[in-house]
Amino acid sequence: MNTLIVITGPTAVGKTELCLRIAEKFNIPVINADSRQIFRGMQIGTAAPTPEQRKRVRHYFVDLLELDEYYNASMYEQDVMKLLYSMFKDKDNAIALLTGGSMMYIDAVCNGIDDIPTISDEVRLLYKQRLEKEGLTALLQELKVKDPQYYDFVDKNNPRRVVHGLEICHQTGRTYSSFRVKEKKQRPFRIIKIALNRDREELYSRINRRVDEMMENGMVEEARLLLPYRSLNALNTVGYKELFRYFDGEWTMEEAIERIKGNTRRYARKQLTWYKKDNDIVWFDAAETDKVFMYLVDKLTC
């Protein structure tokens, strides 16, 4: 039976090296499921696979798009399914490996995603300008009137999510929530889901250390090069947002770094909350990689 192995878990938990080892063992490529590593120019700030790691194992969906190219989970689902079809075509026991920390991207491949219309450039520009002019609070009040069901659900501190709901309403004349039926799609292959975790304090320590390493490796210089593109959705990302405010003179460098660490820890908690709702996931301590290999070998041979 053709099989998709999914390795996920919170940021900085240790997915990358384990997945490289799994890919080498089974002689398969890595399919990236990180919504920011897909874009070019964000190598350091997204902890994208290094050139050396990409020499070890072929990676898909890394360094693929320009910063201003529109991309979403629905498009990702379609692209990955095409890739998997080509990998599994005319084979009985092929294996593919999907890994990353973008919850919606992984969910889109494993379960499918609602068929939500692509927003036109004109509508996207309209709401970008409205957000800048009117602010998030005003758009939230509009969303509450136009789509109260989505309003109750949406992260009210995430402008992109709020705006997207209004874009759908404007373009289609329907509420965003009416598209979100969440019917699980059946896949023509087996899915093995694994998530890694660590002791919370250890995970936070790894996050803090990773941020420090990013700074040492040139993230400030990378962010400065990206400053002219700060309004793009791709750069509405932890790490860059804080450094842009440092460039603006709002924060000191020390404050920006501490904010990056704190916001990354917050994102890790959000990831864990999302994953723990998925009963198909089997959890492993990230330090016990031998147990992961034993589990995979057992599943793949049965």
C-alpha positions in Angstrom: 0.0 0.0 0.0 1.3 3.4 -0.9 2.0 5.5 2.2 2.4 9.1 3.2 4.4 9.6 6.4 3.7 12.9 8.1 6.2 14.2 10.7 5.0 17.3 12.5 5.3 19.1 15.8 6.0 22.5 17.2 8.7 24.8 15.9 12.3 24.0 17.0 11.3 20.6 18.4 13.8 18.8 16.1 11.8 17.6 13.0 14.5 18.5 10.4 17.3 16.1 11.3 14.9 13.2 12.0 13.2 13.7 8.6 16.6 13.8 6.8 17.4 10.5 8.4 14.1 9.0 7.5 14.4 10.2 3.9 17.9 8.8 3.6 16.8 5.4 5.1 13.9 5.0 2.7 15.6 6.8 -0.2 12.7 9.3 -0.6 12.5 13.1 -0.9 11.1 15.5 1.7 7.9 17.4 0.9 8.0 20.7 2.8 4.8 21.8 4.7 6.0 25.2 6.0 4.0 28.0 4.5 6.9 30.5 4.7 9.8 28.3 3.5 8.1 28.1 0.2 9.1 31.8 -0.5 12.5 32.9 -1.6 14.7 35.2 0.4 13.6 34.1 3.9 16.1 31.3 4.4 17.4 32.4 7.9 14.2 33.7 9.4 12.2 30.6 8.5 14.9 28.0 9.4 14.6 26.7 5.9 16.7 23.6 4.9 20.2 24.6 4.3 22.0 24.0 0.9 23.9 21.2 2.6 20.7 19.5 3.8 19.1 19.9 0.4 22.2 18.2 -1.1 21.6 15.2 1.3 17.9 14.9 0.4 15.8 16.4 -2.4 13.2 18.8 -1.0 10.0 19.9 -2.7 8.2 23.2 -1.9 11.2 25.1 -0.6 12.5 28.4 -2.1 9.8 28.1 -4.8 7.9 31.4 -5.0 8.6 35.1 -5.1 7.5 37.1 -2.1 4.7 38.8 -3.9 3.2 35.6 -5.4 -0.2 34.6 -3.9 -0.4 31.1 -2.4 -2.7 29.4 0.0 -3.5 26.1 1.6 -6.0 25.1 -1.1 -3.4 25.7 -3.8 -0.8 23.7 -1.7 -3.3 20.8 -1.4 -3.7 20.7 -5.2 0.1 20.9 -5.9 1.0 18.2 -3.3 -1.7 15.9 -4.5 -0.3 16.2 -8.1 3.2 15.4 -6.8 2.0 12.4 -4.8 0.1 11.1 -7.8 3.2 11.2 -9.8 5.2 9.5 -7.0 2.7 6.8 -6.5 1.6 6.2 -10.1 1.8 2.5 -11.1 3.4 1.6 -7.7 2.1 -0.5 -4.9 4.4 0.2 -1.9 5.8 3.7 -2.5 6.6 6.0 0.4 6.4 9.8 0.6 7.4 12.0 3.5 5.6 15.3 4.4 7.0 17.4 7.2 6.6 20.9 8.6 4.8 23.0 11.1 2.1 24.8 9.1 -1.0 23.2 10.6 -3.4 24.2 7.8 -1.1 22.9 5.1 -0.7 19.5 6.7 -4.5 19.3 7.3 -5.1 20.3 3.7 -3.1 17.3 2.4 -4.4 14.8 4.9 -8.0 15.8 5.1 -8.7 18.1 2.2 -9.7 21.7 2.4 -12.9 23.5 1.5 -13.2 24.7 -2.1 -12.8 28.4 -1.3 -12.6 30.8 -4.2 -9.3 32.6 -5.0 -9.5 36.3 -4.3 -8.9 38.6 -7.3 -6.1 41.1 -7.2 -8.6 44.0 -7.2 -10.4 42.8 -4.1 -7.2 42.0 -2.3 -5.9 45.5 -3.0 -9.2 47.0 -1.9 -9.1 45.4 1.5 -5.4 46.0 1.9 -6.0 49.7 1.5 -9.1 49.5 3.8 -7.0 47.8 6.5 -4.4 50.5 6.3 -6.9 53.3 6.3 -9.6 52.1 8.7 -7.7 49.7 10.9 -8.4 46.2 12.2 -11.1 47.2 14.7 -13.4 48.7 12.0 -13.0 45.6 9.8 -13.8 43.3 12.7 -17.1 45.1 13.3 -17.9 44.8 9.6 -17.1 41.1 9.7 -19.3 40.7 12.8 -22.3 42.0 10.8 -21.5 40.2 7.5 -20.4 36.8 8.9 -21.1 36.4 12.6 -20.3 32.7 12.5 -16.8 33.3 11.2 -16.4 36.3 13.5 -16.9 34.0 16.5 -14.2 31.6 15.2 -11.5 33.9 13.7 -8.3 34.9 15.5 -9.2 38.6 16.1 -5.6 39.6 16.4 -4.7 38.2 12.9 -5.5 40.9 10.3 -4.9 38.5 7.4 -7.6 36.1 8.7 -10.1 38.9 9.3 -9.5 40.5 5.9 -9.8 37.2 4.1 -13.3 36.6 5.5 -14.4 40.0 4.2 -12.7 39.4 0.9 -14.8 36.2 0.4 -18.0 38.0 1.4 -17.2 40.9 -1.0 -16.2 38.7 -4.0 -18.9 35.9 -3.7 -21.8 37.5 -2.0 -21.7 34.6 0.4 -20.3 34.3 3.9 -16.9 32.7 4.4 -18.4 30.3 6.9 -20.7 28.9 4.2 -17.6 27.6 2.4 -16.1 26.0 5.5 -18.0 22.7 5.5 -14.9 20.6 6.5 -15.9 17.4 4.8 -13.0 15.0 5.1 -11.7 13.8 1.7 -10.7 10.2 1.3 -7.1 9.7 0.1 -6.0 6.9 -2.2 -3.0 6.1 0.1 -2.4 5.3 3.7 -1.4 8.2 6.1 0.9 7.6 9.1 1.0 10.7 11.3 3.7 11.3 13.8 4.2 14.3 16.0 7.3 15.2 18.1 7.3 16.9 21.4 9.6 17.8 24.3 9.4 18.9 27.8 8.0 22.4 27.7 11.0 24.1 29.3 13.4 22.2 27.0 11.3 23.3 24.0 11.4 26.9 25.1 15.1 26.7 25.6 15.6 25.4 22.1 13.4 28.1 20.7 15.4 30.8 22.5 18.7 29.2 21.3 17.4 29.0 17.7 16.6 32.7 17.7 20.0 33.6 19.0 21.6 31.4 16.3 19.5 33.1 13.6 20.8 36.5 14.8 24.3 35.2 14.7 23.8 33.8 11.2 22.6 37.1 9.7 18.9 37.4 10.2 19.1 41.2 10.8 20.8 41.7 7.4 18.3 39.4 5.8 15.3 41.3 7.3 16.8 44.6 6.2 16.9 43.4 2.6 13.3 42.4 2.9 12.2 45.7 4.5 10.8 47.2 1.2 8.4 44.2 1.0 7.2 44.4 4.5 3.5 44.9 3.5 3.4 41.5 1.7 1.6 38.7 3.5 4.6 36.4 3.3 6.4 38.8 5.7 3.6 38.9 8.2 5.7 36.4 10.1 7.3 36.1 13.5 10.9 37.3 13.3 10.6 39.7 10.5 7.7 41.7 12.0 9.7 42.4 15.2 12.8 43.4 13.3 10.9 45.8 11.1 9.7 47.6 14.3 13.4 47.7 15.4 14.2 49.3 12.0 11.4 51.8 12.6 13.0 52.8 15.9 10.1 51.5 18.1 12.1 48.9 19.9 15.8 48.3 20.7 17.5 45.3 19.3 17.3 43.6 22.6 13.5 44.2 22.8 13.0 42.9 19.3 14.9 39.7 20.0 12.9 39.1 23.2 9.7 39.7 21.3 10.7 37.2 18.7 11.4 34.6 21.3 8.2 35.2 23.1 6.0 35.2 20.0 7.7 32.0 18.7 7.0 30.3 22.1 3.4 31.5 21.7 3.2 30.0 18.2 4.6 26.7 19.5 1.8 26.5 22.0 -0.8 27.2 19.3 0.7 24.4 17.2 0.5 21.9 20.1 -3.1 22.9 20.8 -4.0 22.3 17.1 -2.2 18.9 16.9 -3.6 17.5 20.1 -7.0 17.7 18.7 -6.0 15.2 16.0 -6.6 11.7 17.2 -4.8 10.2 14.3 -1.4 11.5 15.5 1.0 9.2 17.4 3.2 11.2 19.7 6.9 10.7 20.4 9.5 12.4 22.5 11.8 14.1 20.0 14.9 12.7 21.8 13.7 9.1 21.2 14.3 8.9 17.5 15.0 5.2 17.6 11.4 4.6 18.7 10.1 6.6 15.8 12.1 4.4 13.4 10.9 1.2 15.0 7.3 2.4 14.8 7.7 3.3 11.1 9.3 0.0 10.2 6.6 -1.9 12.0 3.8 0.1 10.3 5.4 -0.2 6.9 5.8 -3.9 7.1 2.3 -4.8 8.3 
